[in-house]
Amino acid sequence: MIMEKDAIQQLEQQVDDLLHVSRRTREENLLLKSQKAAWLSERAQLTEKTDFARTRIEKMMERLKELDAEL
């Protein structure tokens, strides 16, 4: 009877430990998903800025070529 009680207590402790690990893993997963969303948003913004800068530089280069051709 005492061994059964010890086994049950040990099993209860293992279940508690698993629940704790599960909660911690779920919280970490939510944090990682949030960070991923933030990184993707920042990446999109940087890509847009890069494309805008590239377009402006290309236009300036074309204008310089036109000016050079006129001279």
N, C-alpha and C positions, 0 to 999 in steps of 0.2 A: 504494500500500500504506500509506503514512504517513497519507494522507487517510482511509483506511478506519479505521485505528487511532484517529485523532483523532475520527472520527465515532462510533465505538463507545464511546470514553471519554466523549464528550459525552452519548451516549444513556444510558450507565450512570449518569452524574451526574444526569441528568434523572429517571431511575427512582428513584435514591436520594432526590432532593428530593421526588418525589411520595410515596414511602413515608413520609418524615418528616412531610409535610403531612397525610397520611392518619392517621398515628398521633396527631398533635396534635389533629386534628379529632375523632377517636374519643374521646380523653381529655376534650376539651371537651364533647362530646355527653354523655358519662357524667356529668360534673360538673353539667351543666345539668339532666339528668334527675333527679339526686339533689336538686338545689335545688328543682326543681318539686315533687317529692314532699314535701319539707319545708314548702314554702309551702302546699301543699294541705292538709297535716295541720294546720298552724297556723290556716289559714282555717277548717277544720272546727271546731277547738277554740273559736275566737273566735265563730263562728256559734252554737255550743252555749251559750257563756257569755252571749251577747247574748239569745238566746231565753229562757234561764233568768231573766235580769234583767228582761226584758220581762214575763214571767209574774208575777214577784214584784211588780213595780210595778203591774200591772193589778189584782192581788189587793188591794194596799194601797189603791188608788184606790176599789175597790168597798167595802172596809171603811170608808173615810172617808165615802163617800156614804151608807152605812147609818147611820153615827154622826150625820151631818148630818141625815138624815131623822128620827132619833129625837129630835133637839133641837127 
